[in-house]
């Protein structure tokens, strides 16, 4: 028994593409030191995954289905934490959030759907605080490298005796890999939901995840631009719509440690000259992630492709005192699958083993786990956090 619960951790969605990667990583990294189970709708598929991955039969399978909320309630009551890869969360996620909040069970996911996240904050935030459930959204490529990258920048500024970096630019310098089918499905579900004016209002609000607080005007919606400081063209970054919201929520939950006048934006660098400009314009016009050729849930790159992927993000900070600081966050696997499966796994372990003083509520990664998660990601998940100047 784990603190009165049967399991420490249950992976919900373990037969899906990302869920399988999570199960493989947990088994290879913590299998002998973790009391865990695999969960999903189909016991036979889960048993097949367990056998294919070489996971011990001592790791049980648990059946649960979002269409049967009572099965999710039973699942939540059996474990200290649920790690879920089952999205789009706005279609399938609420019953599990509700079950975990009511049961006092910790929860981590890969959500990149800010309007749904705000709905969950409004509906279950108070319940989670009361029961002690720590619910942490966006524990993958969206939005850990960005949320923790800004947090790391601000921590380094403080350590150097600098004032908070009230203006931060996130710039993706390099990236090789594909976005996940789950990300594509979430984007399509979000576009469909945006027909509702209330949802549309949340989607365009940079402070959608900070109830009761609306900060300064943020940089306008990005279009291709030339960055004189970096000497390169830059294009809109597709994950900015979720990452920026999470960063603002982190600042909010940290008591505005970055300043109430904090501004933040993200772009992807495309190179100099005519080629860089043409690439930036092509990126700005790309709608493939929302198209029919986008990756489908359950599909994904080969192991070789995951291993050969990478990303490198630069964070440039400045403040009204004229002080400046730059840091970077990089990962050694493809962002959408290889790195994401490790990041969410380490987030779960961090909540269970390290961030034990974090109280109940609906969190982002920086205020919930901060330096503890940075340490885990550096030691186990192939991420590097570096001061650049």
RODO-2510 file (C-alpha; in nm, 4 decimals, decimal comma):
residues 389
     n   res          X          Y          Z
     1     x     0,0000     0,0000     0,0000
     2     x     0,1195     0,3548    -0,0793
     3     x     0,0170     0,5962     0,1954
     4     x    -0,3140     0,4166     0,2230
     5     x    -0,3526     0,3822    -0,1555
     6     x    -0,2977     0,0650    -0,3541
     7     x    -0,0655     0,2364    -0,6060
     8     x     0,1758     0,5277    -0,6209
     9     x     0,0993     0,5963    -0,9863
    10     x    -0,1381     0,4833    -1,2595
    11     x    -0,0678     0,5571    -1,6267
    12     x    -0,4058     0,6202    -1,7903
    13     x    -0,3951     0,5766    -2,1677
    14     x    -0,1065     0,3317    -2,1531
    15     x    -0,2018     0,1584    -2,4783
    16     x    -0,1781     0,4800    -2,6822
    17     x     0,1403     0,5875    -2,8601
    18     x     0,2614     0,8363    -2,5974
    19     x     0,1230     0,6266    -2,3128
    20     x     0,3353     0,3331    -2,4286
    21     x     0,6468     0,5523    -2,4294
    22     x     0,5654     0,6683    -2,0771
    23     x     0,5179     0,3086    -1,9603
    24     x     0,8451     0,2028    -2,1217
    25     x     1,0345     0,4915    -1,9616
    26     x     0,8878     0,4347    -1,6156
    27     x     0,9606     0,0631    -1,6320
    28     x     1,3189     0,1068    -1,7490
    29     x     1,3968     0,3929    -1,5109
    30     x     1,1917     0,3192    -1,1995
    31     x     1,0265    -0,0203    -1,2543
    32     x     1,1779    -0,1928    -0,9543
    33     x     1,1222     0,1060    -0,7286
    34     x     0,7674     0,2090    -0,8169
    35     x     0,4294     0,0679    -0,7243
    36     x     0,2337     0,1390    -1,0406
    37     x    -0,0283     0,0159    -1,2859
    38     x    -0,1356     0,0543    -1,6487
    39     x    -0,4868     0,1763    -1,7208
    40     x    -0,7162     0,2228    -2,0190
    41     x    -1,0404     0,1048    -2,1734
    42     x    -0,9260    -0,2358    -2,2991
    43     x    -0,7561    -0,4873    -2,0688
    44     x    -0,6359    -0,7047    -2,3600
    45     x    -0,4588    -0,4094    -2,5256
    46     x    -0,2985    -0,3144    -2,1952
    47     x    -0,1763    -0,6703    -2,1393
    48     x    -0,0352    -0,6754    -2,4931
    49     x     0,1517    -0,3495    -2,4283
    50     x     0,2853    -0,4869    -2,1028
    51     x     0,4132    -0,8005    -2,2765
    52     x     0,5558    -0,6131    -2,5755
    53     x     0,7443    -0,3729    -2,3489
    54     x     0,8759    -0,6542    -2,1331
    55     x     0,7068    -0,5042    -1,8283
    56     x     0,6617    -0,7423    -1,5376
    57     x     0,3229    -0,9063    -1,4976
    58     x     0,3417    -0,7818    -1,1391
    59     x     0,2418    -0,4451    -1,2855
    60     x    -0,1401    -0,4723    -1,2908
    61     x    -0,3753    -0,3477    -1,5608
    62     x    -0,6794    -0,1432    -1,4626
    63     x    -0,9773    -0,0791    -1,6893
    64     x    -1,1382     0,2644    -1,6867
    65     x    -1,3298     0,4669    -1,9427
    66     x    -1,4079     0,8386    -1,9676
    67     x    -1,7594     0,7409    -2,0807
    68     x    -1,8092     0,5676    -1,7458
    69     x    -1,7151     0,8275    -1,4805
    70     x    -1,7628     0,5796    -1,1975
    71     x    -1,4684     0,3765    -1,3313
    72     x    -1,2487     0,6884    -1,3188
    73     x    -1,3642     0,7601    -0,9653
    74     x    -1,2646     0,4070    -0,8658
    75     x    -0,9295     0,4486    -1,0410
    76     x    -0,8552     0,7789    -0,8654
    77     x    -0,9335     0,6317    -0,5257
    78     x    -0,6794     0,3504    -0,5754
    79     x    -0,3707     0,5617    -0,6427
    80     x    -0,1735     0,8602    -0,5166
    81     x    -0,1305     1,0025    -0,8681
    82     x    -0,2803     0,9608    -1,2147
    83     x    -0,0674     1,0348    -1,5220
    84     x    -0,2961     1,0723    -1,8223
    85     x    -0,2117     1,0920    -2,1913
    86     x    -0,5753     1,0643    -2,3033
    87     x    -0,6722     1,3685    -2,5082
    88     x    -0,8068     1,5883    -2,6453
    89     x    -0,8728     1,6762    -2,2850
    90     x    -1,1674     1,9006    -2,3678
    91     x    -1,3373     1,5897    -2,5087
    92     x    -1,2281     1,3248    -2,2589
    93     x    -1,0558     1,4929    -1,9671
    94     x    -1,3093     1,6470    -1,7309
    95     x    -1,4382     1,3285    -1,5610
    96     x    -1,0847     1,2349    -1,4593
    97     x    -0,9990     1,5838    -1,3310
    98     x    -1,3223     1,5795    -1,1294
    99     x    -1,2488     1,2321    -0,9908
   100     x    -0,8931     1,3238    -0,8891
   101     x    -0,9957     1,6558    -0,7352
   102     x    -1,2673     1,4902    -0,5279
   103     x    -1,0471     1,1960    -0,4228
   104     x    -0,7473     1,4102    -0,3255
   105     x    -0,5425     1,2365    -0,5943
   106     x    -0,2528     1,4070    -0,7731
   107     x    -0,2797     1,4419    -1,1503
   108     x    -0,0488     1,5290    -1,4419
   109     x    -0,1343     1,5568    -1,8108
   110     x    -0,0132     1,6858    -2,1486
   111     x    -0,2902     1,9391    -2,2022
   112     x    -0,2377     2,2277    -2,4424
   113     x    -0,5981     2,3508    -2,4364
   114     x    -0,6145     2,6769    -2,2390
   115     x    -0,9904     2,7373    -2,2577
   116     x    -1,0598     2,3911    -2,1130
   117     x    -0,7913     2,4427    -1,8488
   118     x    -0,9626     2,7634    -1,7354
   119     x    -1,2925     2,5783    -1,7115
   120     x    -1,1297     2,3147    -1,4917
   121     x    -0,9734     2,5842    -1,2719
   122     x    -1,3141     2,7432    -1,2220
   123     x    -1,4963     2,4144    -1,1591
   124     x    -1,2491     2,2130    -0,9544
   125     x    -0,9794     2,4457    -0,8208
   126     x    -1,1489     2,4964    -0,4839
   127     x    -1,2199     2,1244    -0,4490
   128     x    -0,8555     2,0374    -0,5198
   129     x    -0,7379     2,2880    -0,2596
   130     x    -0,9737     2,1368    -0,0038
   131     x    -0,8829     1,7721    -0,0685
   132     x    -0,5093     1,8290    -0,1261
   133     x    -0,5118     1,7090    -0,4890
   134     x    -0,2226     1,8642    -0,6862
   135     x    -0,3454     1,8932    -1,0451
   136     x    -0,0738     1,9991    -1,2895
   137     x    -0,1550     2,0575    -1,6547
   138     x     0,0826     2,0819    -1,9533
   139     x     0,3657     1,8547    -1,8366
   140     x     0,5128     1,7920    -2,1826
   141     x     0,6811     2,0016    -2,4518
   142     x     0,3889     2,2287    -2,3964
   143     x     0,4787     2,3781    -2,1648
   144     x     0,7694     2,2569    -1,9479
   145     x     1,0735     2,3923    -2,1413
   146     x     0,9049     2,7331    -2,1634
   147     x     0,7449     2,7555    -1,8202
   148     x     1,0591     2,6319    -1,6450
   149     x     1,2815     2,8269    -1,8843
   150     x     1,1276     3,1570    -1,7735
   151     x     1,1335     3,0401    -1,4108
   152     x     1,5042     2,9500    -1,4427
   153     x     1,5780     3,2898    -1,5981
   154     x     1,4084     3,4705    -1,3115
   155     x     1,5829     3,2545    -1,0502
   156     x     1,9211     3,3256    -1,2064
   157     x     1,8455     3,6977    -1,2184
   158     x     1,7594     3,6929    -0,8486
   159     x     2,0780     3,5011    -0,7668
   160     x     2,2821     3,7666    -0,9498
   161     x     2,1135     4,0465    -0,7571
   162     x     1,9190     4,1683    -1,0599
   163     x     1,5623     4,2954    -1,0567
   164     x     1,2956     4,0641    -1,2033
   165     x     1,3117     4,0318    -1,5795
   166     x     0,9832     4,2058    -1,6588
   167     x     1,0221     4,1605    -2,0377
   168     x     1,1100     3,8126    -2,1640
   169     x     1,1351     3,6789    -2,5164
   170     x     1,1246     3,3034    -2,5776
   171     x     1,2963     3,2124    -2,9041
   172     x     1,3144     2,8577    -3,0403
   173     x     1,6599     2,8412    -3,1972
   174     x     1,6566     2,4823    -3,3168
   175     x     1,4030     2,2040    -3,3257
   176     x     1,3932     1,8665    -3,4990
   177     x     1,0967     1,6391    -3,4549
   178     x     0,7258     1,6168    -3,5081
   179     x     0,4375     1,7453    -3,3025
   180     x     0,2287     1,4673    -3,1560
   181     x    -0,0990     1,3420    -3,2939
   182     x    -0,2493     1,4423    -2,9605
   183     x    -0,1377     1,8017    -3,0155
   184     x    -0,2964     1,8034    -3,3600
   185     x    -0,6191     1,6542    -3,2244
   186     x    -0,6277     1,9104    -2,9449
   187     x    -0,5820     2,1942    -3,1937
   188     x    -0,8692     2,0659    -3,4083
   189     x    -1,0939     2,0277    -3,1029
   190     x    -1,0028     2,3788    -2,9904
   191     x    -1,0856     2,5256    -3,3311
   192     x    -1,4215     2,3509    -3,3204
   193     x    -1,4910     2,4734    -2,9667
   194     x    -1,4009     2,8298    -3,0667
   195     x    -1,7386     2,8606    -3,2380
   196     x    -1,8641     2,9361    -2,8861
   197     x    -1,8021     3,3105    -2,8230
   198     x    -1,7155     3,2485    -2,4555
   199     x    -1,4485     2,9950    -2,5575
   200     x    -1,3196     3,2302    -2,8251
   201     x    -1,2822     3,5082    -2,5687
   202     x    -1,0736     3,2813    -2,3462
   203     x    -0,8540     3,1712    -2,6365
   204     x    -0,7540     3,5272    -2,7262
   205     x    -0,6983     3,6405    -2,3661
   206     x    -0,3294     3,6155    -2,2643
   207     x    -0,4468     3,6099    -1,9013
   208     x    -0,7094     3,3402    -1,9479
   209     x    -0,5472     3,1293    -1,6733
   210     x    -0,5149     3,4059    -1,4118
   211     x    -0,8696     3,4529    -1,2769
   212     x    -0,9162     3,8005    -1,1347
   213     x    -0,5925     3,9399    -1,2783
   214     x    -0,5331     4,1028    -1,6148
   215     x    -0,1847     4,2372    -1,6730
   216     x    -0,0374     4,4755    -1,9286
   217     x    -0,0888     4,4522    -2,3016
   218     x     0,1213     4,1703    -2,4409
   219     x     0,3250     4,1755    -2,7628
   220     x     0,0847     4,1648    -3,0579
   221     x     0,0120     3,8460    -3,2441
   222     x     0,3386     3,7614    -3,4103
   223     x     0,4130     3,7929    -3,7775
   224     x     0,7478     3,7336    -3,9492
   225     x     1,0043     3,9876    -3,8332
   226     x     1,3772     4,0454    -3,8448
   227     x     1,5497     4,0413    -3,5055
   228     x     1,8355     4,2926    -3,5184
   229     x     1,9828     4,1720    -3,1892
   230     x     2,0040     3,8078    -3,2918
   231     x     2,0609     3,8743    -3,6615
   232     x     1,7932     3,6367    -3,7810
   233     x     1,4376     3,6205    -3,9060
   234     x     1,1705     3,4958    -3,6682
   235     x     0,8255     3,3470    -3,7278
   236     x     0,5215     3,2822    -3,5074
   237     x     0,5622     2,9725    -3,2883
   238     x     0,2560     2,7511    -3,2924
   239     x     0,2806     2,6537    -2,9234
   240     x     0,2915     3,0152    -2,8052
   241     x    -0,0853     3,0281    -2,7569
   242     x    -0,0622     2,7752    -2,4722
   243     x     0,2905     2,8369    -2,3430
   244     x     0,2394     3,2085    -2,2842
   245     x    -0,0795     3,1412    -2,0853
   246     x     0,0977     2,8914    -1,8638
   247     x     0,3895     3,1284    -1,8016
   248     x     0,1480     3,4030    -1,6962
   249     x    -0,0310     3,1597    -1,4649
   250     x     0,3013     3,0643    -1,3083
   251     x     0,3795     3,4312    -1,2432
   252     x     0,0296     3,4699    -1,0938
   253     x     0,0668     3,1669    -0,8640
   254     x     0,4155     3,2811    -0,7591
   255     x     0,2703     3,6071    -0,6319
   256     x     0,3842     3,7983    -0,9425
   257     x     0,7500     3,7182    -0,8779
   258     x     0,8232     3,8242    -1,2368
   259     x     0,6392     4,1549    -1,1812
   260     x     0,2794     4,2644    -1,2366
   261     x     0,4035     4,4391    -1,5514
   262     x     0,5518     4,1164    -1,6936
   263     x     0,5313     4,0644    -2,0701
   264     x     0,6255     3,7509    -2,2615
   265     x     0,6124     3,6222    -2,6173
   266     x     0,7504     3,3341    -2,8230
   267     x     0,8779     3,2958    -3,1796
   268     x     1,0863     3,0472    -3,3769
   269     x     1,4082     3,1597    -3,5445
   270     x     1,4440     3,0783    -3,9148
   271     x     1,7845     3,2176    -4,0184
   272     x     1,9171     3,5278    -4,1918
   273     x     1,8977     3,6590    -4,5450
   274     x     1,6367     3,5882    -4,8094
   275     x     1,6223     3,2205    -4,7169
   276     x     1,5486     3,3017    -4,3531
   277     x     1,2774     3,5471    -4,4579
   278     x     1,1167     3,2954    -4,6946
   279     x     1,1214     3,0279    -4,4245
   280     x     0,9637     3,2647    -4,1724
   281     x     0,6857     3,3494    -4,4159
   282     x     0,6257     2,9807    -4,4899
   283     x     0,6065     2,8993    -4,1184
   284     x     0,3613     3,1841    -4,0617
   285     x     0,1325     3,0493    -4,3341
   286     x     0,1597     2,6823    -4,2344
   287     x    -0,1724     2,5306    -4,1255
   288     x    -0,0732     2,1661    -4,1627
   289     x    -0,1173     2,0798    -3,7934
   290     x    -0,4880     2,1549    -3,8298
   291     x    -0,5157     1,9821    -4,1680
   292     x    -0,6021     1,6328    -4,2808
   293     x    -0,2338     1,5377    -4,3136
   294     x    -0,1582     1,6161    -3,9490
   295     x    -0,0362     1,3272    -3,7315
   296     x    -0,3206     1,1192    -3,5872
   297     x    -0,3519     1,0101    -3,2237
   298     x    -0,1833     0,6730    -3,1929
   299     x     0,0666     0,7515    -3,4681
   300     x     0,4202     0,8679    -3,4135
   301     x     0,7820     0,8638    -3,5255
   302     x     1,0118     0,5660    -3,5122
   303     x     1,2500     0,5134    -3,2232
   304     x     1,5381     0,6315    -3,4433
   305     x     1,3517     0,9493    -3,5305
   306     x     1,2717     1,0131    -3,1642
   307     x     1,6319     0,9567    -3,0637
   308     x     1,7642     1,1901    -3,3338
   309     x     1,5292     1,4754    -3,2447
   310     x     1,6188     1,7779    -3,0324
   311     x     1,5206     2,1326    -2,9398
   312     x     1,6950     2,4435    -2,8108
   313     x     1,5101     2,7468    -2,6735
   314     x     1,6660     3,0825    -2,5851
   315     x     1,5134     3,3164    -2,3245
   316     x     1,6142     3,6815    -2,3386
   317     x     1,5236     3,8878    -2,0334
   318     x     1,5378     4,2593    -1,9601
   319     x     1,3943     4,5078    -1,7115
   320     x     1,3394     4,8809    -1,6582
   321     x     1,6778     4,9080    -1,4814
   322     x     1,8502     4,8259    -1,8082
   323     x     1,9646     4,4859    -1,6815
   324     x     1,9704     4,1885    -1,9175
   325     x     2,0129     3,8135    -1,8867
   326     x     1,9887     3,5187    -2,1267
   327     x     1,9407     3,1496    -2,0532
   328     x     1,8562     2,8463    -2,2638
   329     x     1,6748     2,5169    -2,2297
   330     x     1,7553     2,2257    -2,4592
   331     x     1,6446     1,8654    -2,4943
   332     x     1,8134     1,5676    -2,6577
   333     x     1,5051     1,3869    -2,7931
   334     x     1,2312     1,4880    -3,0332
   335     x     0,9968     1,7301    -2,8549
   336     x     0,6554     1,5776    -2,9193
   337     x     0,7241     1,2210    -2,8114
   338     x     1,0693     1,1239    -2,6834
   339     x     1,1210     1,4258    -2,4601
   340     x     0,7549     1,4699    -2,3685
   341     x     0,7182     1,1131    -2,2392
   342     x     1,0165     1,1677    -2,0116
   343     x     0,9053     1,5115    -1,8942
   344     x     0,5602     1,3982    -1,7847
   345     x     0,7056     1,0910    -1,6129
   346     x     0,9546     1,2986    -1,4175
   347     x     0,6796     1,5482    -1,3297
   348     x     0,4814     1,2645    -1,1757
   349     x     0,7797     1,1375    -0,9781
   350     x     0,8659     1,4897    -0,8685
   351     x     0,5188     1,5430    -0,7241
   352     x     0,5270     1,2086    -0,5479
   353     x     0,8801     1,2189    -0,4090
   354     x     1,0154     1,5737    -0,4076
   355     x     0,7483     1,8436    -0,4059
   356     x     0,5757     1,7049    -0,0995
   357     x     0,5229     2,0514     0,0489
   358     x     0,3127     2,1706    -0,2467
   359     x    -0,0490     2,2081    -0,1410
   360     x    -0,3650     2,1144    -0,3200
   361     x    -0,4866     2,3143    -0,6173
   362     x    -0,4564     2,3468    -0,9937
   363     x    -0,0990     2,4306    -1,0804
   364     x     0,1549     2,4910    -1,3517
   365     x     0,4929     2,3203    -1,3296
   366     x     0,7058     2,6157    -1,2123
   367     x     0,5200     2,7035    -0,8888
   368     x     0,4306     2,3410    -0,8161
   369     x     0,7786     2,1903    -0,8596
   370     x     1,0273     2,4558    -0,9739
   371     x     1,3905     2,3784    -0,8980
   372     x     1,3048     2,0227    -0,7917
   373     x     1,1710     1,9419    -1,1376
   374     x     1,4592     2,1186    -1,3117
   375     x     1,6968     1,8938    -1,1189
   376     x     1,5052     1,5793    -1,2161
   377     x     1,4839     1,6761    -1,5822
   378     x     1,8559     1,7506    -1,5910
   379     x     1,9526     1,4255    -1,4192
   380     x     1,7130     1,1878    -1,5947
   381     x     1,5314     1,3362    -1,8959
   382     x     1,8074     1,4824    -2,1143
   383     x     1,7260     1,8515    -2,0595
   384     x     1,9886     2,1194    -2,0010
   385     x     1,9306     2,4567    -1,8356
   386     x     2,2148     2,6979    -1,9124
   387     x     2,3012     3,0613    -1,8399
   388     x     2,4170     3,2222    -2,1653
   389     x     2,4969     3,5764    -2,0586
***
